[in-house]
């Protein structure tokens, strides 16, 4: 696959770009399974290993600090060395890191394992977004992003379905080993199936023409010194800083919140946690479909993208009522809708870099934005740990969750009012 193949050598697979999207989907599933195991077992391990809310907040913040550090290098590495090698290295690292907690006996050891996991998993989204930019025309990118991003929901659904069985049957250490091994199977498929579109022997000339139908002129790798001063870079990065922490709050604290508030054990909390993320799956797909629907009706890209983001931001607002509902399934409903809206938001905000930057810069911009999102997430984890430990209340946290998206959209509008191509002057 190293060189462009002739038509005679091609073994055509219709719609092959969607198979590539499927690989990205499963990579995202695996990433969220690996990071979700400790969140689901936290209350169980709190008594088995021994830690409190503040220590758990520091552990999850450590994951996010590592995630931020990893994103600094992951986006750049992916742009320079390509998605195939970058992704292969990253998933190998995070798969072994996901198994490390099986050997841990202290909170500190869990924290170290989570830190290494964060370094590896940081490459997932920069590599996925760059792959979408390489394999899809602009009009399909939000949908493709929404589809692979729905893997984050599926991953969080897999965790409560698989982890209690593994824990009660083989022990909690086996849960980390088994789920951590999933990525190594994906790695084999990735190395077998992935190449750039123009080099792929299974891609038809018609599909290649579609992929390249709105290809911009090739631009060499863009250094950060030309990206960081751009308002467009900061529109994406600050949007991530404000909204990524909300998803991390759900991921790391929702199982604990439901188990603690409604006195559920691991098995009893399966259905509520699964329900939240089943609801949220629709958000990724619908969020990617909304701008495409507006575009088909003749509306511009700027209107279509931001209208989709506005609708998602408004759908989050009712989550502020969660601490006051006092009924498990009402809480599941409002949090599920908020999680779905976040995923719809993510499908669109992740598409902003490819809307405004050349492909050679996309992964780097995603890395910069993801780094700020992870920093925001780390701050949220520490704050959440202290708030829960000191007040035993989640009210301030749900207020932040309800308002973050509207504030982020305002920031994006001020910095990138037209989503015009960024000016990357030497």
C-alpha positions as CSV (number, residue, x, y, z in Angstrom):
1,X,0.0,0.0,0.0
2,X,3.0,2.3,0.0
3,X,2.5,3.4,-3.6
4,X,-0.5,4.4,-5.7
5,X,-2.2,1.4,-7.2
6,X,-3.4,1.1,-10.8
7,X,-7.0,0.4,-11.7
8,X,-6.0,-3.1,-12.8
9,X,-4.6,-3.9,-9.4
10,X,-7.7,-2.8,-7.5
11,X,-10.1,-5.2,-5.7
12,X,-13.0,-2.8,-5.3
13,X,-15.0,-2.6,-2.1
14,X,-18.0,-0.2,-2.6
15,X,-18.3,2.6,-0.1
16,X,-14.9,1.6,1.4
17,X,-14.6,5.0,3.2
18,X,-17.4,3.9,5.5
19,X,-15.3,0.8,6.5
20,X,-12.5,3.1,7.5
21,X,-15.1,5.1,9.5
22,X,-16.0,1.8,11.1
23,X,-12.4,1.2,12.2
24,X,-12.4,4.7,13.8
25,X,-15.7,3.8,15.5
26,X,-14.3,0.7,17.1
27,X,-11.1,2.4,18.2
28,X,-13.2,5.0,20.0
29,X,-15.3,2.2,21.6
30,X,-12.2,0.6,22.9
31,X,-10.8,3.8,24.2
32,X,-13.9,4.5,26.2
33,X,-14.1,0.9,27.5
34,X,-10.5,1.2,28.7
35,X,-11.0,4.5,30.5
36,X,-14.5,3.6,31.8
37,X,-13.6,0.4,33.7
38,X,-12.1,2.3,36.7
39,X,-15.0,4.8,36.7
40,X,-17.5,2.0,37.0
41,X,-15.6,0.1,39.6
42,X,-14.7,3.2,41.7
43,X,-17.2,2.7,44.5
44,X,-16.2,-1.0,44.6
45,X,-12.5,-0.2,44.7
46,X,-12.9,2.6,47.2
47,X,-13.5,-0.1,49.8
48,X,-11.2,-2.8,48.3
49,X,-8.1,-0.6,47.7
50,X,-9.1,2.4,49.9
51,X,-9.4,6.0,48.6
52,X,-11.7,8.9,49.0
53,X,-13.4,11.4,46.7
54,X,-10.5,13.8,46.7
55,X,-7.9,11.1,45.9
56,X,-10.2,9.8,43.1
57,X,-10.4,13.3,41.8
58,X,-6.7,13.6,41.7
59,X,-6.4,10.2,39.9
60,X,-8.8,11.1,37.2
61,X,-7.2,14.6,36.9
62,X,-3.9,12.8,36.4
63,X,-5.4,10.9,33.5
64,X,-6.5,14.2,32.0
65,X,-3.2,16.0,32.6
66,X,-1.5,13.1,30.7
67,X,-4.2,13.3,28.1
68,X,-3.3,17.0,27.6
69,X,0.4,16.3,27.5
70,X,-0.2,13.4,25.0
71,X,-2.4,15.6,22.8
72,X,0.5,18.1,22.4
73,X,2.6,15.4,20.8
74,X,-0.1,13.2,19.3
75,X,-1.6,15.8,17.0
76,X,1.9,16.8,15.8
77,X,3.1,13.2,15.5
78,X,0.0,12.3,13.5
79,X,0.5,15.2,11.1
80,X,4.2,14.5,10.5
81,X,4.3,10.7,10.5
82,X,0.7,9.9,9.3
83,X,-2.3,8.3,10.9
84,X,-1.3,4.7,10.2
85,X,1.9,4.7,12.2
86,X,0.7,7.2,14.8
87,X,-2.5,5.2,15.6
88,X,-0.7,1.9,15.7
89,X,1.8,3.2,18.3
90,X,-0.9,4.9,20.4
91,X,-3.3,1.9,20.7
92,X,-0.4,-0.4,21.6
93,X,0.6,1.9,24.4
94,X,-2.9,2.5,25.8
95,X,-3.8,-1.2,25.6
96,X,-1.0,-2.2,27.8
97,X,-1.6,0.7,30.1
98,X,-5.3,-0.3,30.4
99,X,-4.1,-3.7,31.8
100,X,-1.7,-2.1,34.4
101,X,-4.3,-1.6,37.1
102,X,-4.6,-5.4,37.4
103,X,-1.2,-5.2,39.1
104,X,-2.0,-2.2,41.3
105,X,-2.5,-2.4,45.1
106,X,-2.6,1.3,46.0
107,X,-4.3,4.5,44.8
108,X,-1.0,5.8,43.8
109,X,-0.4,2.8,41.5
110,X,-3.8,3.3,39.9
111,X,-3.0,6.9,39.3
112,X,0.2,5.9,37.5
113,X,-1.7,3.5,35.3
114,X,-4.3,6.1,34.5
115,X,-1.5,8.6,33.6
116,X,0.0,6.2,31.1
117,X,-3.4,5.4,29.7
118,X,-4.1,9.1,29.2
119,X,-0.8,9.5,27.2
120,X,-1.8,6.7,24.8
121,X,-5.5,7.5,24.4
122,X,-4.6,11.2,23.6
123,X,-3.9,10.1,20.0
124,X,-7.4,8.7,19.3
125,X,-9.3,11.9,18.3
126,X,-6.5,13.7,16.5
127,X,-5.9,10.6,14.4
128,X,-9.6,10.0,13.8
129,X,-10.3,13.6,12.8
130,X,-7.3,13.5,10.4
131,X,-8.5,10.2,8.9
132,X,-12.0,11.7,8.3
133,X,-10.4,14.7,6.6
134,X,-8.4,12.4,4.4
135,X,-11.2,10.0,3.6
136,X,-14.4,12.1,3.3
137,X,-15.5,15.2,1.4
138,X,-16.4,18.2,3.5
139,X,-20.2,17.6,3.2
140,X,-19.8,14.2,4.8
141,X,-17.3,14.9,7.5
142,X,-19.7,15.9,10.3
143,X,-21.7,12.7,9.7
144,X,-18.6,10.6,9.6
145,X,-17.3,12.3,12.8
146,X,-20.7,11.7,14.5
147,X,-20.6,8.1,13.6
148,X,-17.2,7.4,14.9
149,X,-17.8,9.6,17.9
150,X,-20.8,7.5,18.8
151,X,-18.2,4.9,19.7
152,X,-17.7,6.8,22.9
153,X,-21.3,6.0,23.9
154,X,-21.1,2.4,22.9
155,X,-17.9,2.0,24.9
156,X,-19.5,3.4,28.0
157,X,-22.5,1.0,27.4
158,X,-20.1,-2.0,27.0
159,X,-18.5,-1.3,30.4
160,X,-21.6,-1.9,32.7
161,X,-22.5,-4.9,30.6
162,X,-19.1,-6.6,30.7
163,X,-17.3,-5.4,33.8
164,X,-19.7,-6.7,36.5
165,X,-19.7,-10.2,34.8
166,X,-15.9,-10.2,34.7
167,X,-15.5,-8.9,38.2
168,X,-17.9,-11.3,39.9
169,X,-16.8,-14.3,37.8
170,X,-13.0,-13.8,37.5
171,X,-12.2,-10.9,39.9
172,X,-11.8,-7.2,39.3
173,X,-8.2,-7.6,38.1
174,X,-9.4,-9.7,35.2
175,X,-11.7,-7.0,34.1
176,X,-8.8,-4.7,33.4
177,X,-6.8,-7.4,31.6
178,X,-9.6,-8.6,29.3
179,X,-10.8,-5.1,28.3
180,X,-7.3,-3.9,27.9
181,X,-6.6,-6.6,25.3
182,X,-9.4,-5.4,23.0
183,X,-7.1,-2.8,21.4
184,X,-4.5,-5.3,20.3
185,X,-7.1,-7.1,18.2
186,X,-8.0,-3.8,16.6
187,X,-4.4,-3.1,15.8
188,X,-4.2,-6.1,13.5
189,X,-7.2,-4.9,11.5
190,X,-5.8,-1.4,11.3
191,X,-2.5,-2.4,9.9
192,X,-4.2,-4.7,7.4
193,X,-6.9,-2.3,6.2
194,X,-5.6,1.3,6.4
195,X,-3.8,3.3,3.8
196,X,-4.4,6.8,2.3
197,X,-7.2,6.9,-0.3
198,X,-5.0,7.5,-3.3
199,X,-2.8,4.5,-2.3
200,X,-5.7,2.0,-1.5
201,X,-6.1,-1.0,-3.8
202,X,-9.8,-1.5,-2.6
203,X,-11.0,2.0,-3.5
204,X,-12.9,2.6,-6.7
205,X,-11.9,5.5,-8.9
206,X,-15.4,6.9,-8.5
207,X,-15.2,6.9,-4.7
208,X,-11.7,8.4,-4.9
209,X,-13.1,11.2,-7.1
210,X,-15.8,11.8,-4.5
211,X,-13.3,12.0,-1.7
212,X,-11.2,14.4,-3.6
213,X,-14.1,16.5,-5.0
214,X,-13.4,19.4,-2.7
215,X,-9.8,18.8,-1.9
216,X,-7.8,22.0,-1.2
217,X,-4.3,22.5,-2.5
218,X,-1.7,20.5,-0.7
219,X,0.0,22.4,2.1
220,X,3.2,21.2,3.9
221,X,3.1,20.5,7.6
222,X,2.2,23.6,9.4
223,X,4.2,24.5,12.6
224,X,2.5,25.6,15.7
225,X,4.0,29.1,15.6
226,X,1.6,29.6,12.6
227,X,-1.4,28.0,14.3
228,X,-1.3,29.4,17.8
229,X,-1.8,33.1,16.8
230,X,-4.9,32.2,14.8
231,X,-8.3,33.2,16.1
232,X,-9.7,30.1,14.4
233,X,-7.4,27.9,16.5
234,X,-8.6,29.5,19.7
235,X,-12.3,29.3,18.6
236,X,-11.9,25.5,18.5
237,X,-9.6,25.3,21.5
238,X,-11.7,27.4,23.9
239,X,-14.8,25.6,22.8
240,X,-13.2,22.4,23.8
241,X,-11.9,23.9,27.1
242,X,-15.4,24.9,28.1
243,X,-17.3,21.8,27.1
244,X,-15.0,18.7,27.2
245,X,-15.0,18.8,31.1
246,X,-18.7,18.1,31.1
247,X,-18.3,14.9,29.2
248,X,-15.5,13.8,31.6
249,X,-17.7,14.7,34.5
250,X,-20.4,12.3,33.2
251,X,-17.8,9.6,32.4
252,X,-15.9,9.5,35.7
253,X,-18.6,10.6,38.2
254,X,-22.0,9.5,36.8
255,X,-21.7,5.9,38.0
256,X,-20.6,7.1,41.4
257,X,-23.4,9.7,41.5
258,X,-26.1,7.1,40.7
259,X,-24.6,4.4,42.9
260,X,-24.3,6.8,45.9
261,X,-27.5,8.8,45.5
262,X,-29.8,5.8,44.9
263,X,-27.8,3.2,46.9
264,X,-27.1,0.9,43.9
265,X,-24.5,-1.9,43.7
266,X,-22.5,-2.7,40.5
267,X,-25.3,-4.9,39.0
268,X,-28.2,-2.6,40.0
269,X,-26.4,0.4,38.3
270,X,-26.0,-1.4,35.0
271,X,-29.4,-0.5,33.5
272,X,-29.4,3.3,34.5
273,X,-25.8,3.8,33.2
274,X,-26.5,1.8,30.0
275,X,-29.7,3.8,29.4
276,X,-27.9,7.2,29.6
277,X,-25.4,6.2,27.0
278,X,-28.0,4.4,24.8
279,X,-29.9,7.7,24.7
280,X,-26.7,9.6,23.9
281,X,-25.9,7.4,20.9
282,X,-28.6,9.3,18.9
283,X,-26.9,12.6,19.6
284,X,-23.7,11.7,17.6
285,X,-25.7,10.7,14.6
286,X,-28.3,13.4,14.7
287,X,-25.7,16.0,15.5
288,X,-23.8,15.0,12.3
289,X,-27.0,14.9,10.3
290,X,-28.4,18.4,11.2
291,X,-25.7,20.5,9.4
292,X,-25.9,18.2,6.4
293,X,-29.7,18.7,6.2
294,X,-29.3,22.5,6.3
295,X,-26.6,22.3,3.6
296,X,-28.9,20.3,1.4
297,X,-31.5,23.1,1.7
298,X,-29.0,25.6,0.5
299,X,-27.9,27.2,3.8
300,X,-24.2,28.0,4.1
301,X,-21.6,26.0,6.1
302,X,-21.4,28.7,8.9
303,X,-25.1,28.8,9.5
304,X,-25.5,25.0,9.3
305,X,-22.7,24.2,11.7
306,X,-23.5,26.8,14.3
307,X,-27.3,26.2,14.2
308,X,-26.6,22.5,14.9
309,X,-24.3,23.6,17.8
310,X,-27.0,26.0,19.1
311,X,-29.7,23.3,19.1
312,X,-27.3,21.0,21.0
313,X,-26.4,23.7,23.6
314,X,-30.1,24.4,24.3
315,X,-30.8,20.7,24.7
316,X,-28.3,20.4,27.5
317,X,-29.9,23.1,29.7
318,X,-32.5,20.9,31.4
319,X,-29.7,18.8,33.1
320,X,-29.6,21.6,35.7
321,X,-32.7,20.0,37.2
322,X,-31.1,16.5,37.8
323,X,-30.2,17.0,41.5
324,X,-33.8,18.1,42.3
325,X,-35.8,15.3,40.5
326,X,-35.3,12.6,43.2
327,X,-36.4,9.8,40.9
328,X,-33.7,7.6,39.3
329,X,-35.3,7.3,35.8
330,X,-36.1,11.0,35.5
331,X,-32.5,11.7,36.2
332,X,-31.4,9.1,33.7
333,X,-33.7,10.9,31.1
334,X,-32.4,14.4,31.6
335,X,-28.7,13.3,31.8
336,X,-29.2,11.0,28.8
337,X,-30.5,13.9,26.7
338,X,-27.7,16.2,27.9
339,X,-25.2,13.5,27.0
340,X,-26.8,13.0,23.6
341,X,-26.6,16.8,23.1
342,X,-22.9,16.8,24.0
343,X,-22.2,14.1,21.4
344,X,-24.1,16.1,18.8
345,X,-22.1,19.2,19.8
346,X,-18.9,17.1,19.6
347,X,-19.7,15.9,16.1
348,X,-19.8,19.6,15.0
349,X,-17.0,21.1,17.1
350,X,-14.6,18.3,16.0
351,X,-15.4,19.3,12.4
352,X,-14.4,22.9,12.9
353,X,-10.7,22.3,12.3
354,X,-11.3,20.7,8.9
355,X,-13.8,23.5,8.1
356,X,-11.2,26.2,8.6
357,X,-7.7,24.6,8.2
358,X,-5.9,22.6,5.5
359,X,-5.6,18.8,6.1
360,X,-1.9,19.1,6.9
361,X,-2.8,21.2,10.0
362,X,-6.0,19.4,11.1
363,X,-4.5,17.0,13.6
364,X,-2.3,19.6,15.1
365,X,-5.3,22.0,15.7
366,X,-7.3,19.1,17.1
367,X,-4.3,18.3,19.4
368,X,-4.1,21.9,20.6
369,X,-7.9,22.1,21.3
370,X,-7.9,18.6,22.8
371,X,-5.1,19.6,25.1
372,X,-7.1,22.6,26.4
373,X,-10.1,20.4,26.7
374,X,-8.1,17.9,28.8
375,X,-6.7,20.7,31.0
376,X,-10.3,21.9,31.6
377,X,-11.3,18.4,32.3
378,X,-8.4,18.0,34.9
379,X,-9.6,21.1,36.6
380,X,-13.1,19.8,36.7
381,X,-12.0,16.5,38.2
382,X,-10.2,18.2,41.0
383,X,-13.0,20.6,41.7
384,X,-15.6,17.8,41.6
385,X,-13.6,15.8,44.1
386,X,-13.4,18.6,46.6
387,X,-17.1,19.7,46.1
388,X,-18.4,16.1,46.5
389,X,-16.1,15.5,49.5
390,X,-16.8,18.8,51.3
391,X,-20.5,19.4,50.5
392,X,-21.8,15.9,49.4
393,X,-23.8,17.9,46.7
394,X,-23.6,17.8,42.9
395,X,-25.8,20.9,42.4
396,X,-22.9,23.3,41.5
397,X,-21.6,20.7,39.0
398,X,-24.9,20.3,37.2
399,X,-25.2,24.1,37.0
400,X,-21.8,24.3,35.2
401,X,-22.8,21.4,32.9
402,X,-26.0,23.2,31.9
403,X,-24.4,26.5,31.0
404,X,-21.0,25.6,29.5
405,X,-22.2,25.0,25.9
406,X,-24.0,28.3,25.4
407,X,-21.0,30.1,26.7
408,X,-18.7,28.1,24.4
409,X,-20.8,28.9,21.3
410,X,-20.7,32.6,22.1
411,X,-16.9,32.4,22.3
412,X,-16.8,30.5,19.0
413,X,-19.0,33.1,17.3
414,X,-16.8,36.0,18.5
415,X,-13.6,34.4,17.4
416,X,-14.8,32.7,14.1
417,X,-17.9,34.6,13.0
418,X,-17.9,33.2,9.5
419,X,-15.8,30.0,9.7
420,X,-13.6,31.4,7.0
421,X,-10.4,29.6,6.1
422,X,-7.6,30.4,8.5
423,X,-4.8,32.6,7.2
424,X,-1.6,30.6,7.8
425,X,1.0,33.1,6.9
426,X,4.7,32.1,7.0
